[in-house]
Amino acid sequence: MSGSSHYLRRVVARFGAVLALCLLAACGGDRSGAPLDELTAQQIFERGERQISQGDPEEAAFSFGEIERLYPYSEFAERALIMQAFAYHRAGDYPNSRASAQRYLDFYPAEDDAAYAAYLLALSYYDQIDEVGRDQGLTFQALQSLRRVIEQYPDSEYARTSVLKFDLAFDHLAAKEMEIGRYYLKRGHYAAAVNRFRTVVEDFQTTTHTAEALHRLVESYLSLGLVEEAQSAGAILGYNYQSSEWYESSYALLTGRGLSADAAGDNWLSSIYRQVVRGEWL
């Protein structure tokens, strides 16, 4: 279940807005067709919930917004603001979802739903992360917002989900570096390729792309004639990912040239090898 769906059910339970009951004739206070300015804050709130349940989140967002306008000091104004952020997100209107969530954080930073508002704000970036080939600005925004949830609301029910999404977004950035690096490598721009693969090894070493990045460094350095760097990359690859296909490929490349997968020389990779494998930090 998504965080948004979970929250909607929690709101319904908390405020007693059981949608089925509101559809009964006995619910005479509903006045479903009446203009919003003729309804109470509670009636508008219930209408907004019903619009979400009926698949019309855009109208729901408008209804919740009207509570802010018509009843700014009512007990429903706070609830309506977080529900407006949720409704906009459900409608795929991420900029307005962000704006509503941020407004909630500005007005009600100490309330129970502040954690959910921060999570919704992060989701408004995260859910826009598209395929690797596009600009990754939204990914950076998602990472920053998810970190905020993790650090400011560590005990909330959204912290664990945020950690998982943070790891996926982080992996996404590494994938972008790998894509660009492969592009350069394929076209013989080896120095440019090395820069991308090095970024993955140094800055994204906890992602799923590190093994391939090390292998691509072996390829790139051999193409540049930098034998010691290639051997050092192979040594790290062998130590951490010896059973992987990437090590097999690097091992074949190195031994095919009469080289071994051992750290050699004084370069950034051999320095990493000495620190990580041998524990020589000084």
N, C-alpha and C positions, 0 to 999 in steps of 0.2 A: 504494500500500500504506500502511495506517495505521501509526503509530509502534508501536502495541501489537502488531500482527501481525508487524512486522519484528523486534521484540524477542523474541517467542516463538521465532521461527526462529533467532535469534542464540543464545538460551539453549540450544536443543536442540543446535546445532552445538558450542557451547562445552563442554558437559558430556557430550556423547556419548550423550544419551538418545534414541536413534533409536527412535521409537515402534513402528515395524513389527517390529523385532527383539524388542521386549519382548512382542509378541503370540505369538511362536513358542514351541513347547513347550520348546525348548532353554533358554529363559530361566527356568530352574527356580527361581531365587531370587526371582521376582516375588511369588508367593503372593497373587494378586489378591483372594481372598476373605477373607484373614486380617484380624483386628482390627488397627487401626493400632498399638496399643501392643505388638504382637508383631512389627512390622516394623522394619527398620533405617531410618535417616534417608534413605538413598539410595532404598530401596524406596518409602517414602512420597512422596519427591520425584517419582519416576517415576510413581507412581500419580496424583499431582496433575497432571502433564503429560498423562497419558493421559486424565484426566477433562476437561481443557480441550479436547483434540483430539476428544473424543467429544461435545462440546457441553454439558458439565455444569460450568460455571465455579464455581457456588456450592459444589459438593462439593469442587472443586479448592481453593478458598480455605480451606475447612475443613481439608483435608489438609495444605496448606502451614502453616496455623496450628498444627497438631499437631506439626510438626517443631520449631517454637519451644518448644512446651510440653515435649515429650519429650526433645529433644536440643538444649537452648539453647546449648550450647558447641560443637556440631559444625560442621564446615565447611559443612554444608548449611543451617544456621540463617539465615545472611545471604541466601543464594540464595532460600530459601523465603519470606523476608519480602518481597522485591521481587516475587516471583511471586505472592504472595498479593495484593499491591496490584494487579497486572495482572489476576488472576482476578476480583477484586471489580469492577474496571472493566469487564471483559468481561461480567459478569453485570448491569451497570447499577446496582450498589450503590455509588454514588459517595461517600457519607459514609465507608463502611468502606474504600474504596479510598484516600481521602484520609488516613484514620487510619494505614493501613499504610505508605503512602508517606512520611508525616511521621515515623513511627517509624523507618523506614529512614534518613532524613536525620539523625535525632537520634542513632542508634546508629553509623552508618557514613558520616559526612559526607565522608570522604576517599577512599572507594572508587570504583571506576570506574562503578558503576551509580547513583551519587548523582545524576548528571545526568538519568538516566532516571526516577528517583524523583521529582525535582522536576518533570519533564515530565508524569508521570502525575498528580501532584497538580494541576497546572494544567489538565490535560485533564478532571479530575473536576469542575472548575467550567465549563470551556469547553463540554463536551458537554451541559451542562444549560441552556445559553442557548437559550431558546425564541423564539417569535415576539415581535415588537417590543412588542406591547401589554402584556406582563407586566413585573413588577418587575425592575429591572436590577441588583439587588444582586449576583447571581451574575456578571454581566458585569464589574463592578468587581473582584470577587475573581479572576476569570480574568485580567484585565489585570495585576493585581499579581503573580500567580503566574507568568504568562508572562514578565513583565519579569525576574523572578528567574532564570528559565532563561537568558534572553538575556544578562543582566549577569554572572551567576556562572559560567555554562558556555558562554562565547562560542565555544569551539572544538569543542564537542560536536556530534554529528550532529543534535541536537534543537533547536539554536539557530535555524537557518534556518526550520524548520517553526514554531517559536514566534513568529518575527517575522511570518510570514504570518498566523497565527492572531490575533496581537495586532492587526494591522491590521484584520482582519475584526471582531473584538470592538469595536475603537474605532469602526469604521463603524456597528456595531450601536447603540452609545450615541448617536451622532449621529442615527440614524434614529428613536430614541425621542424626542429633542428635537424633531425635525421633526414627528413624529406629534402631539405635544402642541400644538406651535405651530399646525399646521393646524386642530386642534380649536378652539383659541381664535379663530383667524382666521375660520373658518366661522361662528362664533357672534357675531362682532362685538366680541370682546374684544381689541382691537387692541394695546393696551399690553402685555397679557400675552403675546400672540403675538410681539411684537417682542422681548421678553426671551428667548424660546426660540430665535428665529432668530439673534439676536445671539450667543447662546452657541455656536451651530454655527459662525458666521463667525469668532469669536474663539478658540474652544477646539478646534474640530474642522475646521480649514480644510484639512487634508490628506485629508479623506474625500470620498466621492462626492456628498455632500449640499450642498456649499457653494454651488454655482450656484443651486440651487433656493432655498436660504435667502436669498440676496441678492435673488432675484426676489420672494420672499414679503415681504421687508423693503420693497421698492418698493411692493407692494400695501398693506401695513399702514401705512406712513408716508403714502401718498397718502390713505388712508381717515381718518387722523388730521389731515390738513391740514398735515403737516410736509414741505413741498415740497423743501427743501434736502437733508434726509436721504434722501428718495426719489431725488433726482437723484444724490447721492453713491453710493448703493447701485447705481444703474444704471451709474454710471461704472466702479466696480470690476468689476461684472459684465461690462461691455463690454470692459474691458481683459483680463480673464482667460478669459472664456468667450464671446467674440463670436460664435462659430459655433453656440452652443447654442440650443435652443428657448427656454430661460429668458430669454436676452437678447432674443430676438425679441419675446417677450411683454412684457417690461419696456419695451422700446423703443416698442412700440405703445401701452402705457399712458401713458408719459411724453409722447410726441409728440401723442397724442390730446388732451392737456391743454395743448398748446403749450409743453411743457417739453423740455429736452435732457438726455441722459445725461452730465452733466458734474458733477464734484465742486463743491459749493457750500457756503458758510457755514463755520461752525466747530463741527463735531460729530464724534463718534467715527468715523464713516465717512469724512468728508473727511480726518481725521487719518490713517487707514489709507491712503487714496489718496495723500496726500502722501508718506508713508513708503515705500510699496511701489512706486508708479509713478514718482514724481519723485525718490525717494531723499533726501527732506528729513527726516532723522532728528532734527534739533535744532530 
